Amino acid sequence: MGSEVPLQDIPGERVVAVEVSGTAPIERVEVVRNNADVHTVAGAGRLDLAFTWTDEAPFGDLAIVGAPHAPEPFVFYYVRVTQTDGHLAWASPVWIVGR
């Protein structure tokens, strides 16, 4: 959580692996890329949920370039959880940096 990974250290596809344990039934879990929801999994009332999602979009088409304090192109991901009781949780972002 909250890490930075050089693109060159990723041996192939960008795979997001998610494991969630709720304090109430899970309504949905969303994978967020660059502040946009890109994948949603319904919780179906479970307290625990695990899945993987592969981002097949080319890094170069997604990368944010020229951001303040970020000289290299990057893509970031995080996970947001919504429970049926309305409570939310989210993970710290993981930054993929094109070095």
Backbone atoms as SQL, in Angstrom:
CREATE TABLE atoms (id INTEGER PRIMARY KEY, chain TEXT, resi INTEGER, resn TEXT, atom TEXT, x REAL, y REAL, z REAL);
INSERT INTO atoms VALUES
  (1, 'A', 1, 'MET', 'N', 0.832, -1.180, 0.000),
  (2, 'A', 1, 'MET', 'CA', 0.000, 0.000, 0.000),
  (3, 'A', 1, 'MET', 'C', 0.874, 1.241, 0.000),
  (4, 'A', 2, 'GLY', 'N', 0.502, 2.192, -0.802),
  (5, 'A', 2, 'GLY', 'CA', 1.211, 3.455, -0.810),
  (6, 'A', 2, 'GLY', 'C', 2.617, 3.364, -1.351),
  (7, 'A', 3, 'SER', 'N', 2.858, 2.478, -2.304),
  (8, 'A', 3, 'SER', 'CA', 4.217, 2.293, -2.799),
  (9, 'A', 3, 'SER', 'C', 4.382, 2.867, -4.203),
  (10, 'A', 4, 'GLU', 'N', 5.642, 2.963, -4.595),
  (11, 'A', 4, 'GLU', 'CA', 5.998, 3.409, -5.946),
  (12, 'A', 4, 'GLU', 'C', 6.764, 2.272, -6.607),
  (13, 'A', 5, 'VAL', 'N', 6.332, 1.899, -7.815),
  (14, 'A', 5, 'VAL', 'CA', 6.956, 0.787, -8.531),
  (15, 'A', 5, 'VAL', 'C', 7.400, 1.284, -9.899),
  (16, 'A', 6, 'PRO', 'N', 8.688, 1.126, -10.237),
  (17, 'A', 6, 'PRO', 'CA', 9.121, 1.484, -11.586),
  (18, 'A', 6, 'PRO', 'C', 8.497, 0.545, -12.620),
  (19, 'A', 7, 'LEU', 'N', 8.051, 1.081, -13.730),
  (20, 'A', 7, 'LEU', 'CA', 7.436, 0.288, -14.785),
  (21, 'A', 7, 'LEU', 'C', 8.356, -0.847, -15.222),
  (22, 'A', 8, 'GLN', 'N', 9.643, -0.601, -15.253),
  (23, 'A', 8, 'GLN', 'CA', 10.601, -1.625, -15.681),
  (24, 'A', 8, 'GLN', 'C', 10.638, -2.822, -14.730),
  (25, 'A', 9, 'ASP', 'N', 10.173, -2.666, -13.499),
  (26, 'A', 9, 'ASP', 'CA', 10.157, -3.764, -12.527),
  (27, 'A', 9, 'ASP', 'C', 8.912, -4.633, -12.631),
  (28, 'A', 10, 'ILE', 'N', 7.986, -4.277, -13.513),
  (29, 'A', 10, 'ILE', 'CA', 6.774, -5.068, -13.698),
  (30, 'A', 10, 'ILE', 'C', 7.043, -6.037, -14.843),
  (31, 'A', 11, 'PRO', 'N', 7.012, -7.345, -14.549),
  (32, 'A', 11, 'PRO', 'CA', 7.444, -8.335, -15.534),
  (33, 'A', 11, 'PRO', 'C', 6.455, -8.609, -16.657),
  (34, 'A', 12, 'GLY', 'N', 5.387, -7.888, -16.756),
  (35, 'A', 12, 'GLY', 'CA', 4.402, -8.129, -17.810),
  (36, 'A', 12, 'GLY', 'C', 3.224, -7.206, -17.632),
  (37, 'A', 13, 'GLU', 'N', 2.059, -7.796, -17.482),
  (38, 'A', 13, 'GLU', 'CA', 0.840, -7.015, -17.338),
  (39, 'A', 13, 'GLU', 'C', 0.756, -6.369, -15.956),
  (40, 'A', 14, 'ARG', 'N', 0.005, -5.285, -15.889),
  (41, 'A', 14, 'ARG', 'CA', -0.256, -4.640, -14.599),
  (42, 'A', 14, 'ARG', 'C', -1.491, -5.309, -13.994),
  (43, 'A', 15, 'VAL', 'N', -1.271, -6.083, -12.932),
  (44, 'A', 15, 'VAL', 'CA', -2.344, -6.833, -12.291),
  (45, 'A', 15, 'VAL', 'C', -2.576, -6.249, -10.900),
  (46, 'A', 16, 'VAL', 'N', -3.835, -5.922, -10.624),
  (47, 'A', 16, 'VAL', 'CA', -4.224, -5.427, -9.311),
  (48, 'A', 16, 'VAL', 'C', -4.871, -6.596, -8.572),
  (49, 'A', 17, 'ALA', 'N', -4.272, -6.987, -7.452),
  (50, 'A', 17, 'ALA', 'CA', -4.810, -8.068, -6.621),
  (51, 'A', 17, 'ALA', 'C', -5.447, -7.440, -5.386),
  (52, 'A', 18, 'VAL', 'N', -6.695, -7.798, -5.116),
  (53, 'A', 18, 'VAL', 'CA', -7.459, -7.167, -4.050),
  (54, 'A', 18, 'VAL', 'C', -7.952, -8.228, -3.071),
  (55, 'A', 19, 'GLU', 'N', -7.779, -7.938, -1.782),
  (56, 'A', 19, 'GLU', 'CA', -8.378, -8.740, -0.710),
  (57, 'A', 19, 'GLU', 'C', -8.993, -7.767, 0.280),
  (58, 'A', 20, 'VAL', 'N', -10.297, -7.913, 0.514),
  (59, 'A', 20, 'VAL', 'CA', -11.028, -6.982, 1.374),
  (60, 'A', 20, 'VAL', 'C', -11.762, -7.771, 2.453),
  (61, 'A', 21, 'SER', 'N', -11.694, -7.279, 3.684),
  (62, 'A', 21, 'SER', 'CA', -12.504, -7.800, 4.782),
  (63, 'A', 21, 'SER', 'C', -13.280, -6.635, 5.364),
  (64, 'A', 22, 'GLY', 'N', -14.597, -6.702, 5.271),
  (65, 'A', 22, 'GLY', 'CA', -15.434, -5.609, 5.745),
  (66, 'A', 22, 'GLY', 'C', -15.857, -5.793, 7.186),
  (67, 'A', 23, 'THR', 'N', -16.341, -4.705, 7.757),
  (68, 'A', 23, 'THR', 'CA', -16.932, -4.754, 9.099),
  (69, 'A', 23, 'THR', 'C', -18.451, -4.873, 9.001),
  (70, 'A', 24, 'ALA', 'N', -18.956, -4.769, 7.784),
  (71, 'A', 24, 'ALA', 'CA', -20.365, -4.976, 7.440),
  (72, 'A', 24, 'ALA', 'C', -20.358, -5.585, 6.043),
  (73, 'A', 25, 'PRO', 'N', -21.478, -6.115, 5.569),
  (74, 'A', 25, 'PRO', 'CA', -21.490, -6.681, 4.219),
  (75, 'A', 25, 'PRO', 'C', -20.995, -5.672, 3.175),
  (76, 'A', 26, 'ILE', 'N', -20.243, -6.179, 2.217),
  (77, 'A', 26, 'ILE', 'CA', -19.647, -5.338, 1.177),
  (78, 'A', 26, 'ILE', 'C', -20.654, -5.142, 0.047),
  (79, 'A', 27, 'GLU', 'N', -20.879, -3.883, -0.312),
  (80, 'A', 27, 'GLU', 'CA', -21.766, -3.568, -1.436),
  (81, 'A', 27, 'GLU', 'C', -21.001, -3.675, -2.754),
  (82, 'A', 28, 'ARG', 'N', -19.820, -3.038, -2.789),
  (83, 'A', 28, 'ARG', 'CA', -19.007, -3.081, -4.011),
  (84, 'A', 28, 'ARG', 'C', -17.571, -2.685, -3.684),
  (85, 'A', 29, 'VAL', 'N', -16.677, -3.112, -4.571),
  (86, 'A', 29, 'VAL', 'CA', -15.267, -2.735, -4.501),
  (87, 'A', 29, 'VAL', 'C', -14.893, -2.195, -5.874),
  (88, 'A', 30, 'GLU', 'N', -14.277, -1.025, -5.889),
  (89, 'A', 30, 'GLU', 'CA', -13.901, -0.388, -7.154),
  (90, 'A', 30, 'GLU', 'C', -12.389, -0.233, -7.245),
  (91, 'A', 31, 'VAL', 'N', -11.851, -0.558, -8.406),
  (92, 'A', 31, 'VAL', 'CA', -10.458, -0.258, -8.710),
  (93, 'A', 31, 'VAL', 'C', -10.469, 1.097, -9.398),
  (94, 'A', 32, 'VAL', 'N', -9.657, 2.005, -8.887),
  (95, 'A', 32, 'VAL', 'CA', -9.599, 3.366, -9.411),
  (96, 'A', 32, 'VAL', 'C', -8.220, 3.583, -10.024),
  (97, 'A', 33, 'ARG', 'N', -8.210, 4.069, -11.272),
  (98, 'A', 33, 'ARG', 'CA', -6.953, 4.377, -11.968),
  (99, 'A', 33, 'ARG', 'C', -6.979, 5.850, -12.335),
  (100, 'A', 34, 'ASN', 'N', -5.977, 6.586, -11.893),
  (101, 'A', 34, 'ASN', 'CA', -5.886, 8.021, -12.214),
  (102, 'A', 34, 'ASN', 'C', -7.193, 8.753, -11.893),
  (103, 'A', 35, 'ASN', 'N', -7.774, 8.433, -10.746),
  (104, 'A', 35, 'ASN', 'CA', -9.009, 9.055, -10.231),
  (105, 'A', 35, 'ASN', 'C', -10.260, 8.723, -11.033),
  (106, 'A', 36, 'ALA', 'N', -10.232, 7.658, -11.838),
  (107, 'A', 36, 'ALA', 'CA', -11.432, 7.221, -12.563),
  (108, 'A', 36, 'ALA', 'C', -11.699, 5.753, -12.224),
  (109, 'A', 37, 'ASP', 'N', -12.952, 5.423, -11.938),
  (110, 'A', 37, 'ASP', 'CA', -13.316, 4.030, -11.683),
  (111, 'A', 37, 'ASP', 'C', -13.135, 3.232, -12.973),
  (112, 'A', 38, 'VAL', 'N', -12.373, 2.131, -12.895),
  (113, 'A', 38, 'VAL', 'CA', -12.126, 1.333, -14.102),
  (114, 'A', 38, 'VAL', 'C', -12.618, -0.101, -13.974),
  (115, 'A', 39, 'HIS', 'N', -12.907, -0.541, -12.748),
  (116, 'A', 39, 'HIS', 'CA', -13.399, -1.910, -12.572),
  (117, 'A', 39, 'HIS', 'C', -14.178, -1.973, -11.263),
  (118, 'A', 40, 'THR', 'N', -15.357, -2.602, -11.303),
  (119, 'A', 40, 'THR', 'CA', -16.192, -2.732, -10.114),
  (120, 'A', 40, 'THR', 'C', -16.591, -4.191, -9.935),
  (121, 'A', 41, 'VAL', 'N', -16.515, -4.650, -8.686),
  (122, 'A', 41, 'VAL', 'CA', -16.949, -6.002, -8.333),
  (123, 'A', 41, 'VAL', 'C', -18.018, -5.859, -7.260),
  (124, 'A', 42, 'ALA', 'N', -19.169, -6.494, -7.479),
  (125, 'A', 42, 'ALA', 'CA', -20.252, -6.465, -6.498),
  (126, 'A', 42, 'ALA', 'C', -19.880, -7.334, -5.303),
  (127, 'A', 43, 'GLY', 'N', -20.192, -6.849, -4.124),
  (128, 'A', 43, 'GLY', 'CA', -19.873, -7.586, -2.916),
  (129, 'A', 43, 'GLY', 'C', -20.852, -8.691, -2.600),
  (130, 'A', 44, 'ALA', 'N', -22.077, -8.594, -3.112),
  (131, 'A', 44, 'ALA', 'CA', -23.110, -9.614, -2.922),
  (132, 'A', 44, 'ALA', 'C', -23.321, -9.952, -1.447),
  (133, 'A', 45, 'GLY', 'N', -23.139, -8.960, -0.572),
  (134, 'A', 45, 'GLY', 'CA', -23.406, -9.152, 0.845),
  (135, 'A', 45, 'GLY', 'C', -22.351, -9.916, 1.622),
  (136, 'A', 46, 'ARG', 'N', -21.226, -10.230, 0.990),
  (137, 'A', 46, 'ARG', 'CA', -20.156, -10.953, 1.688),
  (138, 'A', 46, 'ARG', 'C', -19.368, -10.004, 2.580),
  (139, 'A', 47, 'LEU', 'N', -18.765, -10.548, 3.605),
  (140, 'A', 47, 'LEU', 'CA', -17.867, -9.766, 4.463),
  (141, 'A', 47, 'LEU', 'C', -16.441, -9.776, 3.927),
  (142, 'A', 48, 'ASP', 'N', -16.078, -10.795, 3.152),
  (143, 'A', 48, 'ASP', 'CA', -14.736, -10.926, 2.585),
  (144, 'A', 48, 'ASP', 'C', -14.850, -11.063, 1.071),
  (145, 'A', 49, 'LEU', 'N', -13.907, -10.465, 0.378),
  (146, 'A', 49, 'LEU', 'CA', -13.932, -10.496, -1.082),
  (147, 'A', 49, 'LEU', 'C', -12.494, -10.451, -1.589),
  (148, 'A', 50, 'ALA', 'N', -12.185, -11.283, -2.564),
  (149, 'A', 50, 'ALA', 'CA', -10.857, -11.280, -3.181),
  (150, 'A', 50, 'ALA', 'C', -11.018, -11.434, -4.693),
  (151, 'A', 51, 'PHE', 'N', -10.215, -10.690, -5.454),
  (152, 'A', 51, 'PHE', 'CA', -10.229, -10.794, -6.909),
  (153, 'A', 51, 'PHE', 'C', -8.959, -10.171, -7.474),
  (154, 'A', 52, 'THR', 'N', -8.708, -10.440, -8.738),
  (155, 'A', 52, 'THR', 'CA', -7.632, -9.759, -9.459),
  (156, 'A', 52, 'THR', 'C', -8.237, -9.100, -10.691),
  (157, 'A', 53, 'TRP', 'N', -7.603, -8.035, -11.122),
  (158, 'A', 53, 'TRP', 'CA', -8.011, -7.325, -12.335),
  (159, 'A', 53, 'TRP', 'C', -6.749, -6.944, -13.090),
  (160, 'A', 54, 'THR', 'N', -6.743, -7.195, -14.388),
  (161, 'A', 54, 'THR', 'CA', -5.592, -6.881, -15.228),
  (162, 'A', 54, 'THR', 'C', -5.898, -5.651, -16.070),
  (163, 'A', 55, 'ASP', 'N', -5.021, -4.655, -15.979),
  (164, 'A', 55, 'ASP', 'CA', -5.164, -3.442, -16.787),
  (165, 'A', 55, 'ASP', 'C', -4.474, -3.696, -18.118),
  (166, 'A', 56, 'GLU', 'N', -5.261, -3.853, -19.145),
  (167, 'A', 56, 'GLU', 'CA', -4.720, -4.170, -20.468),
  (168, 'A', 56, 'GLU', 'C', -4.456, -2.936, -21.321),
  (169, 'A', 57, 'ALA', 'N', -4.806, -1.760, -20.829),
  (170, 'A', 57, 'ALA', 'CA', -4.563, -0.529, -21.596),
  (171, 'A', 57, 'ALA', 'C', -3.073, -0.226, -21.611),
  (172, 'A', 58, 'PRO', 'N', -2.534, 0.207, -22.750),
  (173, 'A', 58, 'PRO', 'CA', -1.101, 0.528, -22.813),
  (174, 'A', 58, 'PRO', 'C', -0.729, 1.647, -21.842),
  (175, 'A', 59, 'PHE', 'N', 0.379, 1.463, -21.147),
  (176, 'A', 59, 'PHE', 'CA', 0.835, 2.445, -20.163),
  (177, 'A', 59, 'PHE', 'C', 0.942, 3.836, -20.780),
  (178, 'A', 60, 'GLY', 'N', 1.514, 3.920, -21.978),
  (179, 'A', 60, 'GLY', 'CA', 1.722, 5.217, -22.624),
  (180, 'A', 60, 'GLY', 'C', 0.443, 5.978, -22.914),
  (181, 'A', 61, 'ASP', 'N', -0.662, 5.255, -23.122),
  (182, 'A', 61, 'ASP', 'CA', -1.949, 5.910, -23.381),
  (183, 'A', 61, 'ASP', 'C', -2.573, 6.460, -22.104),
  (184, 'A', 62, 'LEU', 'N', -2.142, 5.943, -20.946),
  (185, 'A', 62, 'LEU', 'CA', -2.733, 6.309, -19.663),
  (186, 'A', 62, 'LEU', 'C', -1.896, 7.280, -18.854),
  (187, 'A', 63, 'ALA', 'N', -0.597, 7.262, -19.098),
  (188, 'A', 63, 'ALA', 'CA', 0.344, 7.964, -18.228),
  (189, 'A', 63, 'ALA', 'C', 0.052, 9.455, -18.141),
  (190, 'A', 64, 'ILE', 'N', 0.162, 9.941, -16.922),
  (191, 'A', 64, 'ILE', 'CA', 0.058, 11.374, -16.663),
  (192, 'A', 64, 'ILE', 'C', 1.453, 11.948, -16.835),
  (193, 'A', 65, 'VAL', 'N', 1.558, 12.956, -17.676),
  (194, 'A', 65, 'VAL', 'CA', 2.855, 13.544, -18.013),
  (195, 'A', 65, 'VAL', 'C', 2.835, 15.021, -17.644),
  (196, 'A', 66, 'GLY', 'N', 3.931, 15.504, -17.101),
  (197, 'A', 66, 'GLY', 'CA', 4.057, 16.925, -16.819),
  (198, 'A', 66, 'GLY', 'C', 3.341, 17.390, -15.568),
  (199, 'A', 67, 'ALA', 'N', 3.081, 16.492, -14.645),
  (200, 'A', 67, 'ALA', 'CA', 2.446, 16.889, -13.387),
  (201, 'A', 67, 'ALA', 'C', 3.471, 17.597, -12.501),
  (202, 'A', 68, 'PRO', 'N', 3.044, 18.569, -11.725),
  (203, 'A', 68, 'PRO', 'CA', 3.978, 19.229, -10.810),
  (204, 'A', 68, 'PRO', 'C', 4.616, 18.202, -9.874),
  (205, 'A', 69, 'HIS', 'N', 5.899, 18.325, -9.641),
  (206, 'A', 69, 'HIS', 'CA', 6.653, 17.461, -8.735),
  (207, 'A', 69, 'HIS', 'C', 6.756, 16.023, -9.227),
  (208, 'A', 70, 'ALA', 'N', 6.462, 15.748, -10.486),
  (209, 'A', 70, 'ALA', 'CA', 6.562, 14.394, -11.039),
  (210, 'A', 70, 'ALA', 'C', 7.170, 14.488, -12.432),
  (211, 'A', 71, 'PRO', 'N', 8.492, 14.442, -12.516),
  (212, 'A', 71, 'PRO', 'CA', 9.141, 14.618, -13.816),
  (213, 'A', 71, 'PRO', 'C', 8.947, 13.449, -14.773),
  (214, 'A', 72, 'GLU', 'N', 8.590, 12.265, -14.255),
  (215, 'A', 72, 'GLU', 'CA', 8.427, 11.090, -15.111),
  (216, 'A', 72, 'GLU', 'C', 6.946, 10.751, -15.266),
  (217, 'A', 73, 'PRO', 'N', 6.562, 10.149, -16.395),
  (218, 'A', 73, 'PRO', 'CA', 5.163, 9.755, -16.568),
  (219, 'A', 73, 'PRO', 'C', 4.772, 8.711, -15.518),
  (220, 'A', 74, 'PHE', 'N', 3.507, 8.730, -15.093),
  (221, 'A', 74, 'PHE', 'CA', 3.055, 7.784, -14.073),
  (222, 'A', 74, 'PHE', 'C', 1.573, 7.470, -14.245),
  (223, 'A', 75, 'VAL', 'N', 1.199, 6.346, -13.651),
  (224, 'A', 75, 'VAL', 'CA', -0.191, 5.918, -13.533),
  (225, 'A', 75, 'VAL', 'C', -0.363, 5.506, -12.080),
  (226, 'A', 76, 'PHE', 'N', -1.507, 5.827, -11.473),
  (227, 'A', 76, 'PHE', 'CA', -1.712, 5.369, -10.096),
  (228, 'A', 76, 'PHE', 'C', -3.044, 4.642, -9.958),
  (229, 'A', 77, 'TYR', 'N', -3.043, 3.706, -9.022),
  (230, 'A', 77, 'TYR', 'CA', -4.204, 2.865, -8.738),
  (231, 'A', 77, 'TYR', 'C', -4.488, 2.887, -7.243),
  (232, 'A', 78, 'TYR', 'N', -5.755, 2.794, -6.891),
  (233, 'A', 78, 'TYR', 'CA', -6.130, 2.490, -5.516),
  (234, 'A', 78, 'TYR', 'C', -7.471, 1.774, -5.544),
  (235, 'A', 79, 'VAL', 'N', -7.866, 1.228, -4.398),
  (236, 'A', 79, 'VAL', 'CA', -9.104, 0.468, -4.284),
  (237, 'A', 79, 'VAL', 'C', -10.013, 1.180, -3.286),
  (238, 'A', 80, 'ARG', 'N', -11.295, 1.266, -3.637),
  (239, 'A', 80, 'ARG', 'CA', -12.292, 1.877, -2.756),
  (240, 'A', 80, 'ARG', 'C', -13.373, 0.834, -2.457),
  (241, 'A', 81, 'VAL', 'N', -13.743, 0.723, -1.201),
  (242, 'A', 81, 'VAL', 'CA', -14.737, -0.248, -0.748),
  (243, 'A', 81, 'VAL', 'C', -15.955, 0.507, -0.220),
  (244, 'A', 82, 'THR', 'N', -17.147, 0.079, -0.634),
  (245, 'A', 82, 'THR', 'CA', -18.400, 0.607, -0.090),
  (246, 'A', 82, 'THR', 'C', -19.138, -0.552, 0.570),
  (247, 'A', 83, 'GLN', 'N', -19.510, -0.370, 1.837),
  (248, 'A', 83, 'GLN', 'CA', -20.265, -1.382, 2.559),
  (249, 'A', 83, 'GLN', 'C', -21.751, -1.051, 2.502),
  (250, 'A', 84, 'THR', 'N', -22.579, -2.039, 2.798),
  (251, 'A', 84, 'THR', 'CA', -24.029, -1.829, 2.747),
  (252, 'A', 84, 'THR', 'C', -24.518, -0.859, 3.823),
  (253, 'A', 85, 'ASP', 'N', -23.711, -0.636, 4.868),
  (254, 'A', 85, 'ASP', 'CA', -24.096, 0.331, 5.905),
  (255, 'A', 85, 'ASP', 'C', -23.664, 1.756, 5.550),
  (256, 'A', 86, 'GLY', 'N', -23.122, 1.941, 4.323),
  (257, 'A', 86, 'GLY', 'CA', -22.718, 3.266, 3.862),
  (258, 'A', 86, 'GLY', 'C', -21.289, 3.643, 4.194),
  (259, 'A', 87, 'HIS', 'N', -20.604, 2.859, 5.004),
  (260, 'A', 87, 'HIS', 'CA', -19.217, 3.175, 5.333),
  (261, 'A', 87, 'HIS', 'C', -18.307, 2.883, 4.148),
  (262, 'A', 88, 'LEU', 'N', -17.262, 3.686, 4.035),
  (263, 'A', 88, 'LEU', 'CA', -16.296, 3.567, 2.948),
  (264, 'A', 88, 'LEU', 'C', -14.911, 3.268, 3.507),
  (265, 'A', 89, 'ALA', 'N', -14.102, 2.620, 2.683),
  (266, 'A', 89, 'ALA', 'CA', -12.684, 2.424, 2.992),
  (267, 'A', 89, 'ALA', 'C', -11.939, 2.479, 1.669),
  (268, 'A', 90, 'TRP', 'N', -10.665, 2.864, 1.731),
  (269, 'A', 90, 'TRP', 'CA', -9.857, 2.880, 0.516),
  (270, 'A', 90, 'TRP', 'C', -8.403, 2.649, 0.895),
  (271, 'A', 91, 'ALA', 'N', -7.680, 2.126, -0.066),
  (272, 'A', 91, 'ALA', 'CA', -6.259, 1.831, 0.123),
  (273, 'A', 91, 'ALA', 'C', -5.430, 3.030, -0.330),
  (274, 'A', 92, 'SER', 'N', -4.232, 3.111, 0.176),
  (275, 'A', 92, 'SER', 'CA', -3.287, 4.114, -0.316),
  (276, 'A', 92, 'SER', 'C', -2.940, 3.778, -1.760),
  (277, 'A', 93, 'PRO', 'N', -2.636, 4.769, -2.582),
  (278, 'A', 93, 'PRO', 'CA', -2.351, 4.491, -3.989),
  (279, 'A', 93, 'PRO', 'C', -1.018, 3.793, -4.199),
  (280, 'A', 94, 'VAL', 'N', -0.976, 3.043, -5.302),
  (281, 'A', 94, 'VAL', 'CA', 0.274, 2.476, -5.790),
  (282, 'A', 94, 'VAL', 'C', 0.573, 3.233, -7.082),
  (283, 'A', 95, 'TRP', 'N', 1.781, 3.779, -7.159),
  (284, 'A', 95, 'TRP', 'CA', 2.209, 4.607, -8.289),
  (285, 'A', 95, 'TRP', 'C', 3.101, 3.770, -9.197),
  (286, 'A', 96, 'ILE', 'N', 2.756, 3.669, -10.485),
  (287, 'A', 96, 'ILE', 'CA', 3.600, 2.999, -11.474),
  (288, 'A', 96, 'ILE', 'C', 4.291, 4.123, -12.245),
  (289, 'A', 97, 'VAL', 'N', 5.611, 4.153, -12.132),
  (290, 'A', 97, 'VAL', 'CA', 6.389, 5.258, -12.693),
  (291, 'A', 97, 'VAL', 'C', 7.178, 4.761, -13.896),
  (292, 'A', 98, 'GLY', 'N', 7.011, 5.437, -15.028),
  (293, 'A', 98, 'GLY', 'CA', 7.698, 5.059, -16.272),
  (294, 'A', 98, 'GLY', 'C', 9.131, 5.544, -16.290),
  (295, 'A', 99, 'ARG', 'N', 10.007, 4.752, -15.767),
  (296, 'A', 99, 'ARG', 'CA', 11.445, 5.105, -15.739),
  (297, 'A', 99, 'ARG', 'C', 12.184, 4.399, -16.834);
